[in-house]
Amino acid sequence: MKVKRLFTKTLVVATAGLLLAACSSNKEQSASNKLAEKQELNWSYLAELATLDPSKVTDAYSGDIIGNSMEGLLRIGKNSKVEPGVARKTEVSNNGLTYTFTLRKDAKWSNGDKVTAKDFVYGWQRTVDQKTASPYAYLYSGIQNADAITKGEKAPEELGIKANGDYELVVTLEKPVPYFELLMGFEPFYPQNQKVVEQNGDKFGTDATKTVYNGPFVVEGWTGSNLSWKLKKNEAYWDKKKVKLDTINFKVNKSTSTSYNLYQSKQTDYTTLSSEQAKQLEKTPGYSVLKQARTTYLDFNQTKEVFKNLKVRQALSYAIDRKELAEKIVGGGTLPSSSIVPQGLSEYRGQDFATAAKTTAGVSYNKAKAKQLLKEGLAETGTSKLNLTLLSSDDDISKKAAEFIQSQLEDNLPDVKVSVQNVPLKTRISRAEKGQFDVQLTGWSADFADPISFLDLFTKDNSYNFGKWDNAEYDRLVTASKTTDADNKEKRWEDLVQAAKVLNEQQGAAPLYQVNVPQVVRENVKGLVQNSAGVTNNWKEVYIVN
């Protein structure tokens, strides 16, 4: 689920912001770009929504919808640039530990309530509260008392956030957080209307009517499980004059063949494409490839004895030809992964992080080595055969990738038998959270342009460490990057590079490929901003021309 200023000043953020069409301006909307009378956009998604609760969002699709219907202190705009949101002014103390946000007085919720500093205090306290069980509570680390609160050692009310009246918010950090401003544009840091949350209780965010919105759009028609819904222009939004679209209609089509047929018949204005479609359509008007800061990987459930064995995990990883998987199965410019952190996310002194962290261990294709490691690993666990279930989402691309992995493992490792289980995204996430899997095909999109957005996931106590990998050296390096070395750009960079290498070598996860998404969008759709990290699609200033 985000992006921007990485290792401030000396570190260049290389996150790709893709502007598919010209931004809204008077010049562009003249003559040949005259606004269409009907400002309605039709959009195809590959998967269903999971939640509208900003404290509990985990998937990119829900993140897109929340990111366009709600707004934090700051926004992430074109090329991942931090822009003002509910906060019209941001002041930072000389030591970088106190942030004072001045809120705009015309910000409102869709029910007419004012958006105040107290809404941020409540939302943040709710997210770090153990009772909420927010998977993103760990991102609050660095804010005063956050770590103690998430451990249950202090009350949520002791979090370092304070409202001075309705329109001034003061945040106190206990250590530098190099990516703090990027977090302010990320969903778990959005405000929450206490009255609405408490009125709905456990049902908050489970359908479109059980929440309230303060962003450019409001959600209509989502019941919690259906495959179609709408975003409607939010007339209460403070910057509504820049919002041209009246309606965005969403329809989940898990088959790219179905969605492209709808595109051809002008029933949708946007669709992703399969690798085969991309080859045929790469010269079609409106075709592009969205380069995402997203890595797809295998997650091993290490609460199960056989997957605790390093050699078994390594064997499964060495048995997969990532180049063929990326280029021939997924296609569309997708790249084989050499690290859990994708290419283009960040660089330091002219070197891309993925290049600096690259290893051959854990990410190479080596059938002979895979066979030998499996033989040794199974002997160490006292078994001669490995039967595993590969859990995957049920969209076309995930299905094809899972089938390829099944074939690779069974063909290259005769003692391995793989069953594939394709389920809806929401179901897969639920099972992963409960540890109900052997190996899952999963992925992660950068929440912001910093390697820590990926590397944090595999620390011992992280809520997203579904496989329960536990490595003391890895945890030490990640911790150092956020504490003793947080203010030293060079040392912090090296900590994270070494951590990424440990993850590969010890096979905490098996990076497979970096998703680049071939897509087509109708040529009369202008102003669409897509970023490789964070909220993927920003529809705030999209408009339709004749």
C-alpha positions in Angstrom: 0.0 0.0 0.0 3.1 4.7 -0.5 6.1 7.1 -1.2 8.6 10.1 -1.1 11.6 11.8 0.4 13.8 8.8 1.4 17.1 9.5 3.1 16.5 13.2 3.0 18.6 15.5 0.8 21.5 13.2 -0.1 19.4 10.3 -1.0 17.6 10.4 -4.3 14.2 8.7 -4.3 14.0 6.8 -7.5 10.3 5.8 -7.2 8.6 6.1 -10.5 5.6 8.3 -10.7 3.8 7.7 -13.9 1.5 10.4 -15.2 -0.6 8.7 -17.7 -2.3 11.9 -19.0 -1.7 15.6 -18.6 -2.7 17.1 -15.3 -5.8 19.2 -15.1 -5.2 22.8 -16.3 -7.1 25.4 -18.1 -4.8 25.1 -21.1 -5.3 21.4 -21.4 -9.0 21.6 -21.1 -9.3 24.0 -24.0 -10.1 23.4 -27.7 -9.4 19.7 -28.4 -9.5 18.7 -24.7 -13.0 20.1 -24.0 -14.5 18.5 -20.9 -17.1 15.9 -21.6 -20.6 16.5 -20.3 -20.6 13.2 -18.5 -17.7 12.9 -16.0 -18.0 9.2 -15.3 -15.1 6.7 -15.3 -15.4 2.9 -15.5 -12.6 0.9 -13.8 -11.8 -2.8 -13.8 -10.1 -4.4 -10.7 -8.6 -7.8 -10.4 -9.6 -8.4 -6.8 -12.3 -7.5 -4.3 -12.1 -5.0 -1.5 -11.2 -6.2 2.0 -12.0 -3.2 4.2 -12.6 0.5 4.4 -11.1 0.8 7.9 -7.9 2.7 7.7 -6.6 1.0 10.8 -7.0 -2.4 9.3 -6.3 -2.0 5.6 -3.7 -4.5 4.3 -4.2 -4.8 0.5 -3.5 -2.4 -2.4 -7.1 -2.4 -3.7 -8.6 -1.3 -0.4 -5.7 1.1 -0.1 -6.6 2.7 -3.4 -10.2 3.2 -2.4 -9.5 4.5 1.1 -6.7 6.7 -0.3 -9.2 8.4 -2.6 -12.1 8.7 -0.2 -10.1 9.9 2.8 -7.2 12.2 3.4 -4.4 12.6 5.9 -2.4 15.5 7.1 -0.4 15.3 3.8 -1.1 13.8 0.4 1.2 11.9 -2.0 0.9 13.5 -5.4 2.5 13.2 -8.8 6.0 11.6 -8.7 5.4 10.7 -5.1 5.7 14.4 -4.0 4.4 15.2 -0.6 1.6 17.8 -0.8 -0.6 19.5 1.7 -3.7 17.6 2.8 -5.8 18.4 5.8 -2.7 20.2 7.1 -2.1 23.5 5.3 1.2 24.1 7.1 3.9 21.9 8.6 6.6 23.1 11.0 9.5 20.9 12.2 11.7 21.6 15.2 15.4 22.0 14.8 16.1 18.6 16.3 13.5 17.0 14.0 11.6 15.5 16.9 8.5 17.8 17.0 6.1 18.3 14.1 3.4 21.0 14.4 0.6 20.8 11.9 -1.8 23.6 11.3 -5.1 22.2 10.0 -7.3 23.9 7.4 -10.6 25.1 8.8 -12.7 24.1 5.8 -12.0 20.4 6.0 -15.2 18.4 6.6 -16.4 14.9 6.9 -19.0 13.7 4.4 -21.6 13.9 7.2 -20.9 17.6 7.7 -18.8 17.3 10.8 -15.6 19.4 10.9 -12.3 17.5 10.6 -10.3 18.5 13.7 -7.0 17.7 15.3 -9.0 15.5 17.8 -9.9 13.2 14.8 -6.2 12.6 14.2 -5.5 12.0 17.9 -8.4 9.5 18.1 -7.5 7.7 14.9 -3.9 7.3 15.8 -4.6 6.2 19.3 -7.1 3.6 17.9 -4.6 2.3 15.5 -1.8 1.7 18.1 -4.3 0.3 20.6 -3.7 -3.5 21.0 -7.5 -4.0 21.0 -7.7 -2.8 17.4 -5.1 -5.3 16.3 -4.0 -3.0 13.4 -1.4 -4.8 11.2 0.2 -1.4 10.7 0.7 -0.3 14.3 4.4 -1.1 14.0 4.8 1.9 11.6 4.1 4.2 14.6 7.5 3.2 16.1 9.5 6.4 16.7 6.5 8.4 17.8 6.7 9.0 21.6 5.6 5.9 23.6 4.3 4.0 20.5 6.5 1.0 21.0 5.4 0.7 24.7 1.8 1.1 23.7 1.8 -1.6 21.0 3.4 -3.9 23.6 0.6 -3.2 26.1 3.0 -1.4 28.5 1.3 2.0 28.2 -2.1 3.3 27.4 -2.9 4.6 23.9 -3.6 8.0 25.4 0.1 8.3 26.1 1.0 8.4 22.4 3.0 11.5 21.4 0.2 13.3 19.7 -1.7 16.3 21.1 -4.5 18.5 19.9 -4.1 22.2 20.8 -7.6 23.2 20.0 -9.4 22.2 16.8 -6.7 23.2 14.3 -3.3 22.6 15.7 -1.8 19.1 16.0 1.6 18.5 17.7 3.4 15.2 17.2 6.5 14.3 19.3 9.0 11.7 18.2 11.4 9.9 20.5 13.9 9.3 17.7 14.4 10.5 14.2 12.1 8.9 11.5 13.6 9.7 8.1 10.4 8.9 6.3 8.0 10.5 8.7 6.3 12.9 6.2 5.7 10.0 3.8 3.7 8.2 6.6 1.4 11.2 6.9 0.0 10.4 3.4 -0.5 6.7 4.3 -4.0 5.3 5.3 -3.2 4.1 8.9 -2.3 7.8 9.8 -5.6 9.2 8.5 -8.1 10.9 10.9 -11.1 8.9 12.2 -14.4 10.3 13.3 -14.8 9.0 16.8 -18.6 9.3 16.8 -18.9 7.2 13.6 -16.4 4.6 14.7 -18.1 4.1 18.1 -21.6 4.1 16.5 -20.6 1.2 14.2 -18.4 -0.7 16.6 -17.0 -3.9 15.1 -18.9 -3.2 11.9 -16.9 0.0 11.2 -15.5 0.0 7.7 -17.1 -3.3 6.8 -19.3 -1.7 4.2 -19.7 1.7 2.5 -22.4 2.9 4.9 -20.5 2.1 8.1 -17.8 4.8 7.8 -17.5 8.4 6.8 -15.2 10.2 4.4 -13.1 13.4 4.2 -11.4 12.9 0.9 -12.2 13.7 -2.8 -14.8 10.9 -3.1 -17.2 8.9 -1.0 -17.8 5.2 -1.5 -21.3 3.9 -2.4 -22.7 0.5 -3.0 -20.0 -1.7 -1.4 -21.7 -4.2 1.0 -18.5 -5.9 2.2 -18.4 -8.8 -0.2 -19.9 -7.6 -3.6 -17.8 -7.2 -6.7 -19.0 -3.7 -7.8 -19.2 -0.3 -6.1 -18.8 3.4 -6.9 -16.8 6.4 -5.9 -18.9 9.6 -6.0 -17.6 13.1 -5.7 -17.6 14.3 -2.1 -19.4 17.6 -2.0 -18.1 18.3 1.5 -14.4 18.0 0.4 -12.4 21.2 1.0 -10.7 21.0 -2.4 -13.8 19.8 -4.4 -13.2 22.4 -7.2 -10.3 20.3 -8.4 -12.4 17.2 -8.5 -14.0 16.9 -12.0 -15.3 13.3 -11.9 -18.8 12.8 -10.6 -18.6 9.0 -10.5 -16.1 6.1 -10.8 -17.8 2.7 -11.3 -15.7 -0.3 -10.2 -16.2 -3.8 -11.3 -14.0 -6.8 -10.2 -13.0 -9.0 -13.2 -10.5 -11.6 -12.2 -10.1 -12.6 -15.8 -8.1 -10.2 -17.9 -9.9 -11.6 -21.0 -13.2 -10.6 -19.6 -12.0 -7.1 -18.6 -10.4 -6.5 -22.0 -13.6 -7.6 -23.8 -15.4 -5.0 -21.6 -12.8 -2.4 -22.6 -13.2 -3.2 -26.3 -17.0 -2.8 -26.0 -16.4 0.5 -24.1 -18.0 -0.8 -20.9 -14.8 0.0 -19.0 -12.1 2.7 -19.5 -9.3 0.8 -17.8 -8.0 -2.7 -17.5 -4.8 -4.5 -16.7 -3.5 -7.0 -19.3 -2.1 -10.5 -19.3 1.4 -11.1 -20.8 -0.2 -12.5 -24.0 -2.5 -9.4 -24.3 0.5 -7.1 -23.6 2.5 -8.6 -26.5 -0.5 -8.0 -28.9 -1.5 -4.6 -27.6 1.8 -2.8 -26.8 1.3 -0.4 -29.8 -2.3 0.2 -28.9 -3.2 3.9 -28.0 -3.5 4.1 -24.2 -1.1 1.2 -23.6 1.5 1.6 -20.9 3.4 -0.4 -18.3 3.0 0.6 -14.6 6.3 0.0 -12.9 5.4 -0.9 -9.4 7.5 -1.1 -6.3 6.0 -4.5 -5.6 7.7 -7.8 -5.0 5.9 -11.2 -5.3 7.4 -13.8 -3.1 6.9 -17.2 -1.4 6.2 -17.1 2.3 7.0 -20.3 4.2 5.0 -21.2 7.3 7.9 -21.8 9.8 5.6 -22.9 12.6 5.6 -26.2 10.7 8.6 -28.3 11.4 9.6 -29.0 7.8 9.7 -25.3 6.8 11.9 -24.5 9.8 14.6 -26.3 8.0 16.8 -23.8 6.0 17.8 -26.4 3.4 14.2 -27.2 2.6 13.3 -23.6 2.1 16.4 -23.0 0.0 15.7 -26.1 -2.1 12.2 -24.8 -3.0 13.7 -21.4 -3.9 16.6 -22.8 -6.1 14.1 -25.0 -8.0 12.3 -22.0 -9.5 13.4 -20.3 -12.7 12.5 -16.7 -11.9 13.5 -15.4 -15.3 11.0 -17.6 -17.1 8.4 -16.9 -14.5 8.8 -13.1 -14.8 9.2 -12.9 -18.6 7.1 -15.7 -20.0 4.4 -16.4 -17.4 3.7 -13.0 -15.9 5.2 -10.9 -18.7 4.4 -7.2 -19.4 7.9 -6.1 -18.4 7.9 -7.9 -15.1 11.4 -8.4 -13.7 12.9 -11.4 -11.8 13.7 -10.5 -8.3 17.2 -10.5 -6.8 16.1 -9.0 -3.5 12.9 -8.5 -1.5 13.3 -4.8 -2.1 12.4 -4.0 -5.7 14.4 -2.1 -8.2 13.8 1.6 -8.5 12.5 2.1 -5.0 15.5 4.1 -3.6 19.1 4.8 -4.2 22.0 6.2 -2.3 25.1 7.8 -3.9 24.0 6.7 -7.3 23.4 3.0 -6.5 20.0 1.3 -6.5 19.2 -0.5 -3.3 18.3 -3.7 -5.1 21.7 -3.7 -6.8 23.5 -3.1 -3.5 21.6 -5.9 -1.8 21.8 -8.4 -4.6 22.9 -12.0 -3.8 23.0 -15.2 -5.7 22.0 -17.1 -2.6 18.3 -17.8 -2.3 17.3 -16.3 -5.6 19.2 -18.3 -8.2 17.9 -21.2 -10.4 20.0 -24.3 -9.7 18.3 -27.6 -10.1 21.2 -29.7 -9.0 21.7 -27.7 -5.8 18.0 -27.7 -5.1 17.9 -31.5 -5.3 20.9 -31.9 -3.0 19.6 -29.4 -0.5 16.2 -31.0 -0.4 17.7 -34.4 0.2 19.8 -33.1 3.1 16.9 -31.0 4.5 14.4 -33.9 4.4 16.9 -36.2 6.1 17.4 -33.6 8.8 13.7 -33.5 9.4 13.3 -37.2 9.4 11.1 -37.4 6.2 11.6 -38.6 2.7 8.8 -36.8 0.9 7.4 -33.3 1.0 3.7 -32.7 0.3 2.7 -29.1 0.5 -0.2 -26.8 -0.4 0.6 -23.6 -2.2 -2.0 -20.9 -1.2 -2.6 -18.3 -3.9 -5.1 -15.6 -4.9 -7.7 -16.5 -7.6 -7.0 -13.8 -10.2 -5.6 -14.9 -13.6 -2.0 -13.7 -13.0 -1.7 -15.4 -9.6 -3.2 -18.6 -10.9 -0.7 -18.8 -13.7 2.2 -18.0 -11.4 1.1 -20.6 -8.9 0.7 -23.3 -11.7 4.2 -22.5 -13.0 5.7 -22.8 -9.5 3.8 -26.1 -8.9 5.3 -27.4 -12.2 8.8 -26.2 -11.4 8.8 -27.7 -7.9 7.4 -31.1 -9.0 9.6 -31.4 -12.2 12.8 -30.3 -10.5 12.3 -32.0 -7.1 10.8 -35.5 -7.6 10.3 -35.8 -3.8 7.9 -32.8 -3.7 4.2 -32.9 -4.4 2.4 -29.6 -4.6 -1.3 -28.9 -4.4 -2.4 -25.4 -5.4 -5.3 -23.7 -3.6 -6.6 -20.5 -5.3 -8.9 -18.4 -3.1 -10.2 -14.8 -3.2 -7.7 -12.2 -2.0 -9.7 -11.4 1.1 -9.7 -15.1 2.1 -6.0 -15.6 1.4 -5.2 -12.6 3.7 -7.4 -14.0 6.4 -5.8 -17.4 6.2 -2.3 -15.9 6.2 -3.1 -13.9 9.3 -4.2 -17.0 11.1 -1.2 -19.1 9.9 -3.5 -21.4 7.9 -1.0 -22.2 5.1 2.0 -24.2 4.2 3.5 -21.9 1.6 1.7 -18.9 0.2 2.3 -16.9 -3.0 2.0 -13.4 -1.8 3.3 -9.9 -2.5 4.0 -6.5 -1.0 3.8 -3.0 -2.4 5.9 -0.3 -0.9 3.9 1.9 1.4 6.5 4.6 1.0 9.9 4.9 -0.8 12.2 3.4 1.8 13.6 -0.1 1.9 12.3 -0.4 5.5 8.8 -0.6 4.0 9.8 -4.2 2.9 12.4 -5.2 5.5 10.3 -4.4 8.5 7.9 -7.1 7.5 10.2 -10.0 8.4 11.3 -8.9 11.9 10.3 -11.3 14.6 7.3 -9.5 16.0 6.0 -7.8 12.9 2.3 -8.4 12.3 2.9 -9.1 8.7 5.5 -11.8 9.4 2.9 -14.5 8.7 5.6 -17.2 8.3 7.1 -16.4 11.7 10.7 -16.3 10.5 13.0 -15.5 13.4 16.6 -14.3 12.8 18.5 -12.4 15.5 21.1 -10.8 13.2 18.4 -9.6 10.8 16.4 -8.1 13.7 19.5 -6.4 15.0 20.3 -4.8 11.6 16.7 -3.5 11.1 16.6 -2.2 14.7 19.9 -0.4 14.2 18.6 1.3 11.1 15.7 2.8 13.1 17.6 3.7 16.3 21.4 4.1 16.7 22.0 4.6 13.0 18.7 6.4 12.1 20.4 9.8 11.7 23.5 8.5 9.9 22.5 8.0 6.2 25.5 5.8 5.3 25.3 3.5 8.3 21.5 3.2 8.0 21.9 2.3 4.3 24.5 -0.4 5.1 22.3 -1.8 7.9 19.4 -2.2 5.5 21.6 -3.6 2.6 23.0 -6.3 5.0 19.6 -7.1 6.3 18.3 -7.7 2.8 21.2 -10.0 2.1 20.6 -12.0 5.3 16.9 -12.4 4.3 18.0 -13.9 1.0 20.8 -16.1 2.4 18.7 -17.4 5.3 15.6 -17.7 3.1 13.2 -15.8 5.4 11.2 -15.5 2.2 11.8 -16.3 -1.4 11.6 -13.2 -3.7 10.3 -14.2 -7.1 9.5 -11.2 -9.3 8.9 -7.5 -9.4 5.5 -6.7 -10.8 5.3 -4.4 -13.7 1.7 -4.1 -14.8 0.7 -3.8 -18.5 -2.4 -1.8 -18.8 -4.6 0.2 -21.2 -6.6 3.4 -20.3 -8.9 5.1 -22.7 -7.3 8.2 -24.3 -10.0 10.6 -23.3 -9.1 9.9 -19.6 -6.8 12.7 -18.5 -5.1 13.7 -15.3 -4.6 10.2 -13.9 -1.6 9.9 -11.5 -0.1 6.5 -10.7 2.7 6.0 -8.3 4.9 2.9 -7.9 4.6 3.1 -4.1 1.7 4.1 -1.8 -1.7 4.6 -3.3 -1.4 3.4 -6.8 -4.2 5.3 -8.5 -4.9 8.9 -7.7 -8.2 10.0 -9.3 -8.6 13.3 -7.5 -7.9 15.4 -10.7 -8.9 13.0 -13.4 -11.3 14.3 -16.0 -12.9 13.0 -19.2 -12.7 14.9 -22.5 -14.7 14.6 -25.7 
